[in-house]
Amino acid sequence: MRPLPLLALLPFAANAQNLQQQLQSVATANGLIGMSVVTTCGTAVQDVVHTGKRNLALNLDVDDSTRYRIASISKLVTAIGFMRLYEQGAFGLDDDVSTTLGFSFRNPAYPATPITYRMLLSHTSSFQDGTGYADFLSATYGTTPPPPISELAVPGGDYYTSNMWRTEAPGTYFTYSNANFGILGTLIEALSGQRFDVYMRQQVLLPLGIHGSYNVQDLPGVTDLAVLYRNSAPQSDNYNGVVPIAPDLSQYVIGSNGLFFAPQGGLRVSALELARIAILLANAGTYDATVLLQPATVALMLGNEWTWNGSNGDNYYGLFRSWGLGVHRITAQPGGDVVFPGAALFGHAGEAYGLISDLYVDPASDFGLVFLTNGYTPGNAYSFGTTSAFYGVEEEVYAELLQWSLPACLSTTIADDARNAELLLVDDRINWTGAGSTSIALLDLSGRLIERFDLVSGGSRTVRPGAYIVQRVDLRGTETRLWCVW
C-alpha cells in the first residue's frame, strides 16, 4: 500500500484518543475483565488499546507485555510453521500423511482414501473431535509418557471412539477439528525431528521477534500472563506469579503425540506480538526484513480450499463459510461471517476458558486487526451478535474499528492502477473505464445505502469526502471496494 498523503492523515489526528474512549466503553458495557486491541496498516502498527486487568487477584493491568493464551488463532500460527516445512520440500500437500505418521491414518469407512496434508489444514479430513478426544487430552497432559496419538485415531486404540471419524468421505465435508491439528503437530515433529514447541519457537516465533511460546516454561515473565476468566472465576493460566513445575519430558517421544504442546490452542502471545502475524500475512510472508514464507506459499494458504454450498460442511452458525490452508476466509455474507460489511478478510478466531480472540487482515487495504479479551464478570456471558455470526462484543469492537481505524488505512487510490482495474478512484472522482455501462452503489461503513448511480464507459462521478463501501454490479460480475475520499 502506498504511504498515506499528509492530507489523508489529518482528519484522523484524534483517532487514537477517540478509539481508546469508545473501546473502553465497549469493554465496560460488556463486563470485560481485560482487553487488548491492535490494528496494523501496511508494515506498521497503527492503533494500540488496552483496558482492564490481566490478573484480578494481583491487581495487574493489561499492557503491551500482557500475553494471552489465544486459543484457536494458535492453529493459524501452527499452519505457518507447517508451511515452512512445505517450502523445504518435506511433503506435498496431496501426499498421504500415513507415511510420515508411521501408522495407517485412514477413515475406517473409506480405507482406500488417503488422508492428505491439504485435508488436515482445511478441516476436510473427516477426522473430528469425537467423544474420545477429551479423554485423550486428559491422558496426554496427565500421563508420563503421553500416549501416542494413534491410540485416538486408529480403531482398537485405548481412546478411539467410532465418532472420531465422520461418515462422509475424506475431502468432501468441512468439520472444524482440534484433533486435526493434533495430527498436524505430530507431523511437524516427525518431519522436523524437533519437539513441536521447540520447532515453532525457532522457525516462526523468534524470527518474528515474538517471545511468546506454546510452552509456558519459555515465557520471559509468568506475571505477564492474562488469567482467563468466566464470571470472574479463573479458568486457565492462574499461576499468580509462580512458574509452574516443568513437565517430565524425559520419556517424551518426538513425533508420537503433537497435542502435548497444544498446536490447536496453546500459544501464549501478546496482542502486539500477534500483530506481527497480521503484518506477515498482509505483506505476503514478510515481516520487517524477515522473509518467513514466500508470496506463493501465502497465496496457497489464503486460497479457497472449501466454500460452503449449503450442505458440504458444518458452517458453525454461519461463521465458517470458506477455508484455506489453516486460514479462515471471511466472505462477508450478510448475517454470517461479517467483520466489515462487504470486505473479504483472512485470519482466524478463537474462544476458550472465557477468552475471545480474533486476528484478521485485508490484503486489499493492508489493514489488520487483533482483538483479545481474557473474560467477563458475572452477568456478562457472551451473547450472539445481531448482524453476524460473531459475538455481540466482537461486533461492537469491529464497528469501532470500522469508524476510527480502517479509514485511516485507506489511501485515495489503493493502488488500483497497479491492478489494471476498470473502476478507479482518483482524488474525489470515481472513474469507469470498462466497456459499456455499470451500476455503482455507495454505502457508508455500516452498510447503509447512500447513493446509487450508473456510469458509462469513460464516465466519472464526483463524491463528497468520506469513507465508503463501493459496490459495482453489472454483467461482468460484482466488485466491492473500501475507499476513502478526501
C-alpha positions as CSV (number, residue, x, y, z in Angstrom):
1,M,0.0,0.0,0.0
2,R,1.3,3.5,-0.8
3,P,2.1,5.8,2.1
4,L,-0.9,7.9,3.0
5,P,-0.6,11.5,1.9
6,L,-0.5,14.1,4.7
7,L,-3.9,15.4,3.8
8,A,-5.3,11.9,4.3
9,L,-3.8,11.7,7.8
10,L,-5.0,15.0,9.1
11,P,-8.7,14.0,9.8
12,F,-7.5,11.2,12.0
13,A,-5.2,13.1,14.3
14,A,-7.7,12.5,17.2
15,N,-8.4,8.9,16.3
16,A,-6.3,7.2,18.9
17,Q,-8.0,9.1,21.7
18,N,-11.5,8.5,20.3
19,L,-10.8,4.9,19.7
20,Q,-9.5,4.4,23.2
21,Q,-12.6,6.0,24.7
22,Q,-15.0,4.0,22.5
23,L,-13.3,0.7,23.1
24,Q,-13.3,1.4,26.8
25,S,-17.0,2.0,26.6
26,V,-17.4,-1.4,24.8
27,A,-15.4,-3.2,27.5
28,T,-17.4,-1.6,30.3
29,A,-20.7,-2.3,28.7
30,N,-19.8,-5.9,28.2
31,G,-18.3,-6.5,31.6
32,L,-14.9,-7.4,30.1
33,I,-12.1,-8.0,32.6
34,G,-9.3,-7.2,30.3
35,M,-8.9,-6.4,26.6
36,S,-6.3,-5.6,24.0
37,V,-7.0,-4.3,20.5
38,V,-4.2,-3.6,18.0
39,T,-4.6,-2.6,14.4
40,T,-2.0,-2.6,11.6
41,C,-1.6,-0.8,8.4
42,G,0.9,-1.8,5.8
43,T,4.0,-2.8,7.6
44,A,3.3,-0.9,10.8
45,V,1.2,-1.0,13.9
46,Q,-1.4,1.7,13.8
47,D,-3.5,1.6,17.0
48,V,-2.9,0.0,20.4
49,V,-5.6,0.0,23.1
50,H,-5.5,-1.9,26.4
51,T,-8.2,-1.9,29.1
52,G,-8.8,-3.6,32.4
53,K,-6.9,-6.3,34.3
54,R,-4.8,-9.2,33.3
55,N,-4.9,-10.6,36.8
56,L,-7.6,-9.7,39.3
57,A,-6.0,-11.3,42.4
58,L,-2.7,-9.5,41.9
59,N,-4.5,-6.3,40.5
60,L,-2.3,-6.2,37.4
61,D,-3.3,-4.1,34.4
62,V,-3.4,-5.2,30.8
63,D,-0.4,-3.6,29.0
64,D,1.8,-4.1,26.0
65,S,3.6,-7.1,27.7
66,T,0.4,-9.0,28.5
67,R,0.3,-12.4,26.9
68,Y,-2.9,-14.3,26.4
69,R,-3.5,-17.9,25.7
70,I,-5.0,-17.2,22.3
71,A,-7.0,-20.4,21.7
72,S,-7.6,-21.3,18.1
73,I,-5.6,-18.5,16.5
74,S,-2.8,-20.9,17.5
75,K,-3.9,-23.0,14.6
76,L,-3.1,-20.2,12.1
77,V,0.4,-19.9,13.6
78,T,0.9,-23.6,13.5
79,A,-0.1,-23.6,9.9
80,I,2.5,-21.0,9.2
81,G,5.1,-23.3,10.8
82,F,3.8,-26.2,8.8
83,M,4.1,-24.3,5.5
84,R,7.8,-23.6,6.3
85,L,8.3,-27.3,6.0
86,Y,6.3,-27.4,2.8
87,E,8.7,-24.8,1.3
88,Q,11.6,-27.0,2.3
89,G,10.1,-29.9,0.2
90,A,9.4,-32.0,3.3
91,F,6.0,-33.1,1.9
92,G,3.5,-32.4,-0.9
93,L,0.1,-31.1,0.0
94,D,-1.6,-34.1,-1.5
95,D,0.7,-36.8,0.0
96,D,-0.7,-39.5,2.3
97,V,0.2,-38.5,5.8
98,S,0.3,-42.1,7.0
99,T,3.7,-42.4,5.5
100,T,5.1,-39.8,7.9
101,L,3.0,-40.8,10.9
102,G,4.2,-44.3,10.9
103,F,0.7,-45.8,11.2
104,S,-2.4,-46.1,8.9
105,F,-4.3,-42.9,9.4
106,R,-7.5,-43.7,7.4
107,N,-11.2,-43.2,7.9
108,P,-12.3,-46.8,8.5
109,A,-15.4,-46.3,6.3
110,Y,-13.0,-45.3,3.4
111,P,-9.9,-47.3,3.9
112,A,-8.7,-46.8,0.3
113,T,-8.8,-43.0,0.5
114,P,-5.6,-41.4,1.8
115,I,-5.8,-38.5,4.3
116,T,-3.6,-35.7,2.9
117,Y,-1.9,-32.7,4.4
118,R,-4.3,-30.5,2.4
119,M,-7.3,-32.1,4.1
120,L,-5.9,-31.7,7.6
121,L,-5.1,-28.0,7.0
122,S,-8.5,-27.3,5.5
123,H,-10.5,-29.3,8.1
124,T,-11.8,-31.7,5.4
125,S,-10.0,-34.8,6.5
126,S,-13.2,-36.3,8.2
127,F,-11.2,-36.7,11.4
128,Q,-13.1,-34.8,14.1
129,D,-13.4,-34.1,17.8
130,G,-15.3,-37.3,18.8
131,T,-16.1,-38.3,22.3
132,G,-12.6,-39.9,22.7
133,Y,-10.9,-36.6,22.2
134,A,-11.4,-35.2,25.7
135,D,-10.2,-38.3,27.5
136,F,-7.2,-38.5,25.2
137,L,-6.3,-34.8,26.0
138,S,-6.5,-35.6,29.8
139,A,-4.2,-38.6,29.3
140,T,-1.8,-36.5,27.2
141,Y,-1.4,-34.0,30.0
142,G,-1.6,-36.4,32.9
143,T,0.4,-39.4,31.8
144,T,4.2,-39.9,31.5
145,P,5.0,-40.5,28.7
146,P,1.8,-39.3,27.0
147,P,0.1,-41.9,24.9
148,P,0.7,-41.9,21.1
149,I,-1.9,-40.2,19.0
150,S,-2.5,-43.5,17.2
151,E,-4.4,-44.6,20.3
152,L,-7.0,-41.9,19.5
153,A,-7.1,-42.3,15.7
154,V,-6.9,-46.0,15.0
155,P,-9.8,-48.5,15.7
156,G,-8.9,-50.5,18.7
157,G,-6.9,-47.8,20.3
158,D,-7.3,-47.1,24.0
159,Y,-9.1,-43.8,23.4
160,Y,-10.6,-44.4,20.0
161,T,-14.3,-43.9,19.6
162,S,-16.2,-44.6,16.4
163,N,-17.3,-40.9,16.1
164,M,-13.7,-39.8,15.8
165,W,-14.4,-40.2,12.0
166,R,-17.2,-38.7,10.1
167,T,-19.4,-40.7,7.7
168,E,-18.6,-38.5,4.7
169,A,-15.7,-39.3,2.5
170,P,-12.4,-37.5,3.3
171,G,-12.0,-34.3,1.3
172,T,-15.7,-33.8,0.8
173,Y,-17.0,-32.3,4.0
174,F,-15.8,-29.5,6.3
175,T,-15.8,-30.1,10.0
176,Y,-13.7,-27.8,12.2
177,S,-11.5,-30.1,14.2
178,N,-9.0,-29.6,17.0
179,A,-8.0,-33.2,16.6
180,N,-6.8,-32.4,13.0
181,F,-4.2,-30.1,14.5
182,G,-3.1,-32.7,17.0
183,I,-2.2,-34.8,13.9
184,L,-0.5,-31.7,12.3
185,G,1.6,-31.1,15.4
186,T,2.6,-34.7,15.4
187,L,3.6,-34.4,11.7
188,I,5.6,-31.3,12.4
189,E,7.6,-33.2,14.9
190,A,8.1,-36.3,12.7
191,L,9.1,-34.1,9.7
192,S,11.5,-31.8,11.6
193,G,12.9,-34.1,14.2
194,Q,12.2,-31.5,16.9
195,R,9.6,-31.1,19.6
196,F,6.7,-29.1,18.4
197,D,7.2,-26.2,20.8
198,V,10.9,-26.0,20.0
199,Y,10.3,-26.1,16.3
200,M,7.7,-23.3,16.4
201,R,9.8,-21.1,18.6
202,Q,12.9,-21.5,16.4
203,Q,11.2,-21.4,13.0
204,V,8.3,-19.0,13.4
205,L,8.2,-17.1,16.7
206,L,11.7,-15.9,17.4
207,P,12.4,-15.0,13.7
208,L,9.5,-12.6,14.0
209,G,10.7,-11.2,17.3
210,I,7.9,-13.0,19.2
211,H,8.9,-14.2,22.7
212,G,5.6,-15.9,23.4
213,S,5.5,-19.7,23.2
214,Y,3.4,-22.9,23.1
215,N,5.4,-23.8,26.3
216,V,4.8,-21.7,29.4
217,Q,8.4,-22.5,30.6
218,D,9.7,-20.4,27.8
219,L,7.9,-17.2,28.7
220,P,10.1,-14.3,30.0
221,G,7.6,-13.4,32.7
222,V,4.8,-15.5,34.0
223,T,3.2,-12.5,35.7
224,D,2.7,-11.0,32.3
225,L,0.1,-13.8,31.5
226,A,-3.5,-12.9,31.4
227,V,-5.6,-15.1,33.6
228,L,-8.6,-16.3,31.7
229,Y,-11.9,-15.9,33.5
230,R,-15.6,-16.8,33.3
231,N,-17.8,-14.8,35.7
232,S,-14.6,-13.5,37.3
233,A,-13.6,-17.1,38.2
234,P,-10.1,-18.2,36.9
235,Q,-10.3,-20.9,34.3
236,S,-6.7,-21.0,32.9
237,D,-3.2,-19.6,33.4
238,N,-3.9,-18.7,37.0
239,Y,-0.3,-19.0,38.1
240,N,-0.3,-15.9,40.2
241,G,3.4,-15.1,39.6
242,V,4.7,-18.7,40.2
243,V,6.2,-20.5,37.2
244,P,4.5,-23.9,37.0
245,I,6.6,-27.1,37.6
246,A,8.1,-28.2,34.3
247,P,6.6,-31.4,32.9
248,D,8.7,-34.6,32.9
249,L,9.7,-34.9,29.2
250,S,12.5,-37.5,29.8
251,Q,10.3,-40.2,28.1
252,Y,8.6,-38.0,25.5
253,V,8.9,-39.5,22.1
254,I,9.2,-36.8,19.3
255,G,6.6,-37.5,16.6
256,S,4.2,-39.6,18.7
257,N,1.7,-37.0,20.1
258,G,1.9,-33.4,19.0
259,L,-1.1,-32.5,21.1
260,F,1.2,-32.2,24.2
261,F,2.1,-28.6,23.3
262,A,-1.4,-27.7,22.1
263,P,-0.9,-26.7,18.5
264,Q,-4.6,-26.3,18.3
265,G,-4.9,-23.6,21.0
266,G,-2.0,-23.3,23.4
267,L,0.1,-20.4,22.0
268,R,0.6,-17.5,24.5
269,V,1.5,-14.2,22.9
270,S,0.7,-10.5,23.4
271,A,-1.6,-8.5,21.1
272,L,1.4,-6.6,19.7
273,E,3.3,-9.9,19.0
274,L,0.2,-11.3,17.3
275,A,0.0,-8.1,15.2
276,R,3.3,-9.3,13.6
277,I,1.5,-12.3,12.2
278,A,-1.2,-10.0,10.8
279,I,1.5,-7.9,9.1
280,L,3.2,-11.1,7.8
281,L,0.0,-12.2,6.1
282,A,-0.9,-8.8,4.7
283,N,2.6,-8.5,3.3
284,A,2.8,-11.9,1.5
285,G,5.1,-13.6,4.0
286,T,7.5,-10.8,5.0
287,Y,7.7,-9.1,8.3
288,D,10.2,-6.2,8.5
289,A,13.3,-7.7,6.9
290,T,12.4,-11.3,7.6
291,V,11.0,-13.4,4.8
292,L,9.3,-16.2,6.7
293,L,7.2,-17.5,3.7
294,Q,7.3,-16.9,0.0
295,P,4.4,-15.0,-1.6
296,A,3.3,-18.1,-3.5
297,T,3.0,-20.0,-0.2
298,V,1.0,-17.3,1.5
299,A,-1.3,-17.3,-1.6
300,L,-1.8,-21.0,-1.2
301,M,-2.7,-20.6,2.4
302,L,-5.2,-17.8,1.6
303,G,-6.7,-19.7,-1.4
304,N,-10.0,-21.4,-1.5
305,E,-9.9,-25.0,-0.3
306,W,-13.5,-25.2,0.9
307,T,-16.6,-23.0,0.5
308,W,-19.9,-23.8,2.0
309,N,-22.6,-24.7,-0.6
310,G,-25.4,-25.3,1.8
311,S,-24.7,-29.0,2.6
312,N,-21.0,-29.7,2.3
313,G,-20.0,-28.9,5.9
314,D,-20.8,-27.6,9.3
315,N,-20.7,-23.8,8.9
316,Y,-20.9,-23.2,12.7
317,Y,-24.0,-20.9,12.8
318,G,-22.8,-19.2,9.6
319,L,-19.4,-18.2,10.9
320,F,-17.4,-20.7,8.7
321,R,-18.2,-20.1,5.1
322,S,-14.8,-20.7,3.5
323,W,-11.4,-22.1,4.4
324,G,-7.9,-22.1,3.1
325,L,-4.9,-23.9,4.5
326,G,-5.2,-23.2,8.2
327,V,-6.9,-19.9,7.4
328,H,-10.4,-18.7,8.0
329,R,-11.6,-16.9,4.8
330,I,-14.2,-14.2,5.6
331,T,-16.7,-14.0,2.7
332,A,-18.8,-11.2,4.4
333,Q,-22.1,-13.0,3.8
334,P,-24.9,-10.8,5.4
335,G,-25.8,-12.1,8.8
336,G,-22.9,-14.6,8.7
337,D,-19.2,-14.2,8.6
338,V,-19.1,-10.4,8.6
339,V,-16.2,-8.4,10.1
340,F,-16.6,-5.3,7.9
341,P,-19.6,-5.1,5.5
342,G,-18.5,-6.2,2.0
343,A,-14.9,-6.9,3.0
344,A,-13.2,-10.3,2.3
345,L,-10.7,-10.9,5.1
346,F,-8.4,-13.7,6.1
347,G,-7.3,-14.9,9.6
348,H,-8.7,-16.9,12.5
349,A,-10.9,-16.6,15.5
350,G,-10.6,-18.3,18.9
351,E,-12.6,-19.0,22.1
352,A,-11.7,-20.9,25.2
353,Y,-11.9,-20.6,29.0
354,G,-13.6,-17.2,28.8
355,L,-11.2,-15.8,26.2
356,I,-12.3,-14.5,22.8
357,S,-9.6,-13.8,20.2
358,D,-9.6,-12.5,16.6
359,L,-6.9,-11.9,14.0
360,Y,-8.0,-10.8,10.5
361,V,-6.3,-9.0,7.7
362,D,-7.5,-7.4,4.5
363,P,-4.7,-7.7,1.9
364,A,-6.6,-5.3,-0.4
365,S,-6.1,-2.4,2.0
366,D,-3.2,-3.8,4.1
367,F,-5.3,-3.4,7.2
368,G,-5.1,-5.9,10.1
369,L,-6.8,-6.2,13.4
370,V,-6.2,-8.2,16.7
371,F,-8.8,-8.4,19.4
372,L,-8.2,-10.3,22.7
373,T,-10.2,-10.4,25.9
374,N,-9.5,-12.6,28.9
375,G,-13.1,-13.0,30.1
376,Y,-16.1,-11.4,31.7
377,T,-17.6,-10.5,35.1
378,P,-20.8,-12.1,36.5
379,G,-23.9,-11.5,34.4
380,N,-21.9,-10.7,31.2
381,A,-21.6,-14.0,29.4
382,Y,-21.1,-13.6,25.7
383,S,-24.2,-13.5,23.5
384,F,-24.5,-13.9,19.8
385,G,-24.5,-10.7,17.7
386,T,-27.3,-9.2,15.8
387,T,-25.8,-8.6,12.4
388,S,-23.3,-11.5,12.1
389,A,-22.3,-14.9,13.4
390,F,-19.8,-13.3,15.7
391,Y,-20.5,-12.5,19.3
392,G,-22.1,-9.1,20.1
393,V,-18.9,-7.8,21.8
394,E,-16.9,-8.7,18.7
395,E,-19.4,-6.8,16.5
396,E,-19.1,-3.8,18.7
397,V,-15.3,-3.8,18.5
398,Y,-15.4,-4.2,14.8
399,A,-17.8,-1.3,14.5
400,E,-15.4,1.0,16.3
401,L,-12.5,-0.1,14.2
402,L,-14.6,0.4,11.1
403,Q,-15.3,4.0,12.2
404,W,-12.0,5.0,13.6
405,S,-9.2,2.7,12.3
406,L,-9.9,1.4,8.9
407,P,-10.5,4.8,7.2
408,A,-7.0,5.9,8.3
409,C,-5.5,3.0,6.5
410,L,-7.2,3.6,3.1
411,S,-5.4,5.9,0.7
412,T,-7.2,7.8,-2.1
413,T,-6.1,5.3,-4.8
414,I,-5.4,2.0,-3.1
415,A,-3.1,1.2,-5.9
416,D,-5.8,0.3,-8.3
417,D,-3.8,1.4,-11.3
418,A,-1.3,-1.4,-10.4
419,R,-4.1,-3.9,-10.7
420,N,-5.3,-2.6,-14.1
421,A,-8.7,-2.1,-12.6
422,E,-11.6,-0.7,-14.7
423,L,-13.1,1.0,-11.7
424,L,-10.8,3.6,-10.3
425,L,-10.9,6.2,-7.6
426,V,-8.7,9.3,-8.4
427,D,-8.9,12.1,-5.9
428,D,-12.6,12.7,-5.4
429,R,-13.9,11.1,-8.6
430,I,-15.0,7.5,-9.4
431,N,-14.0,6.6,-12.9
432,W,-15.3,3.8,-15.1
433,T,-13.0,2.7,-17.9
434,G,-14.6,-0.6,-18.8
435,A,-16.8,-1.3,-21.8
436,G,-20.5,-0.4,-21.7
437,S,-22.2,0.9,-18.5
438,T,-22.0,-0.2,-14.9
439,S,-24.1,0.4,-11.8
440,I,-22.4,1.8,-8.7
441,A,-23.7,1.8,-5.1
442,L,-22.1,3.9,-2.4
443,L,-22.7,2.7,1.2
444,D,-21.5,4.0,4.5
445,L,-19.3,1.8,6.6
446,S,-22.3,0.3,8.4
447,G,-23.7,-0.9,5.1
448,R,-26.4,1.7,4.7
449,L,-27.0,2.8,1.1
450,I,-26.1,6.5,0.5
451,E,-26.3,6.8,-3.3
452,R,-26.8,4.6,-6.4
453,F,-25.9,5.7,-9.9
454,D,-24.8,4.4,-13.4
455,L,-21.6,5.2,-15.2
456,V,-21.0,4.8,-19.0
457,S,-17.6,3.9,-20.4
458,G,-15.2,6.8,-19.8
459,G,-17.7,8.4,-17.3
460,S,-16.9,9.6,-13.8
461,R,-18.7,10.9,-10.7
462,T,-17.6,13.3,-8.1
463,V,-18.2,12.1,-4.5
464,R,-18.0,14.1,-1.3
465,P,-15.3,13.4,1.3
466,G,-15.8,10.3,3.5
467,A,-15.2,6.6,3.8
468,Y,-17.3,4.3,1.6
469,I,-18.1,0.8,0.6
470,V,-18.2,0.9,-3.2
471,Q,-20.1,-1.8,-5.0
472,R,-20.2,-2.3,-8.7
473,V,-22.8,-4.7,-10.2
474,D,-23.3,-5.5,-13.9
475,L,-22.9,-8.3,-16.4
476,R,-19.2,-8.5,-15.7
477,G,-19.9,-9.5,-12.1
478,T,-19.8,-7.9,-8.7
479,E,-17.0,-5.9,-7.2
480,T,-16.7,-4.5,-3.7
481,R,-14.1,-2.0,-2.5
482,L,-13.4,0.0,0.6
483,W,-12.4,3.6,-0.3
484,C,-11.8,6.9,1.4
485,V,-12.3,10.2,-0.4
486,W,-10.6,13.4,0.9
